[in-house]
Structure formats: structure tokens, C-alpha cells
Amino acid sequence: MSKTERDCPFCGRIERGEFDYSDDHNVAFQPLNPVTPGHFLVVPRAHMSNAFESPSAAGLALTFAGYLANQMDLGAANFITSAGRAATQTVFHLHVHIVPRSEGDGLALPWTGQKRD
């Protein structure tokens, strides 16, 4: 295990088995600070910093995120991943947020022009 992997909080969770769902390539768990009820993170089992490092792993993570969203019977959701500090990435292990949405949930995303409730 590299120093990057040893220092990665997501690698630690994976190693300790602290996840709710999994497939051969990914695990999923709730973030420490969910922004809506049902917010989950899909994280590849293998450490990679972001989608630039492995577009195919990002595709598999998004595929698993879509599968989970269907299993959770979500009517609406944002699927979000960030790549790099300037894109607001704070944990440098590729991950996809599944953010369940509902009308009037008060969550305003910066690029939508919505007003926060």
C-alpha cells in the first residue's frame, strides 16, 4: 500500500469494510456530512485520485451509482464528481456523489442560479 493510499480516508474505510453497498469495482457509503437524506458516495476499491487518472473507473463508478439510485427508487438525483482542487475536490480518491433531490429541498447548486431557501 502506498503512502497516498495509507493516508486516504476512503482507502481506510474500504480496508475496514465500512461501506453499505459494493460490487466488484466499487463500494458505497454515506458521507460524513450528507447534504440531503439518502446522500451516498460511490468509491472505486482501487485508489486513484480522480476521473482524469482513470476514465474507465469513473465510468464504472457512475454505472454503479445509477444502479444504486434505481435500487433506492430515487425520482431525481444529482450525480457529481470533482477532479482537482480548483473543482472543489477535497478527498483525492475518485468518488461519485449520489445526491437525492426533491422539489423544494433547499439545496442550491452553484451553477443553477437557484436561490437557497
Secondary structure by P-SEA (a helix, b strand, c coil): ccccccccaaaaaaaacccccccccbbbbbcccccccbbbbbbbccccccccccaaaaaaaaaaaaaaaaaacccccccccccccccccccccbbbbbccccccccccccccccccc
